[in-house]
Amino acid sequence: MASIVGRVLSTRRGPPIAREGLAVTVLQSSQPHFDLAAVTDEDGTFVFHGLAPGRYLLGVGDKQVEVLLDEGAERVSIEVTVEV
């Protein structure tokens, strides 16, 4: 099983800053009823553990990013920038 670890930054005003309290969702395209949710911490960080290999759709507000967990991967790190 693998993890997606990420950080959400905001670019609405000035340089990117970490955003606390934003909802992050992850959906697996091959399993229509699979969805998880997390909330960013004070550093804008979120984590999803226990994920099987496959393609996932990560959502933050209106932004969606596809994440691929390869067979044998333990962790994928991603940074998402939104205008919030």
N, C-alpha and C positions, 0 to 999 in steps of 0.2 A: 504494500500500500504506500501511497505517496501523499505529499502535501503541496498545496499551493500557498505560498507566503507572499504577501504583497504590501504595497504602501500606496495610499491615495494622496495626491497632491492637488491643490487648487491653484489656478492661474488667473482668477478673476481680476485681481488687482496686484500688479507687480510680479515679483519672482514667485515660483511655485512654493507653496507652504503646505505642511501636513494638515490634514483635516480630520478632526475627531468627531465621532458620532455619526458617520455616514453608513448607511446600509449597503452591504455588498452581498450579492447573490451569486451562486454558481449552479448552472444547469448542465446536465450531461445529455448531449444530443441523441445518444443511442437509447436513453431511458427517459421517456417523456414525463414520468412521475417523479423523477429524481431532482430535488432542488434543496439547497442548503442556504442559510443566511448567516451573516456575521455583521458585527458593527466595528468600525475602526476605533482604535484606541487613541490616546493623546498624541502619539507619533504618526497617526494616520495608517497604522499597521493592521492587517487582518491575516487570519490563518484558517485554512480548511485542511483538516487531517483525514487520513483513512480513505483516500480516493484511489480507485482502480485506474489502470492505464486507460486512456481514451481522450476524446475531444470534449472540452468543457467550454461553456459560454459564461464568462464572468461579467456581471453587470453592476455598474455604479451609476445611479441616477439614470440618465438617458444614454450613457455610454456603455457599449458592450465590446468585449475583447475576447477573442478565441484563444484558449490555452490548450496546448497539447501535452499530455503526460505520456511520455514514451514508456514502453515496457522496460522495467528495471530502474526507472527514475525514482529517486527518493524524495526530491524536492524541486519545485520550479518556483523561481522568484520573478515577480512582475511589479512594475511601477505603473500606475494609472494616473493620468493627469486629466482633471475635469474642470469645467468652469462653473463652480458653485459659489 
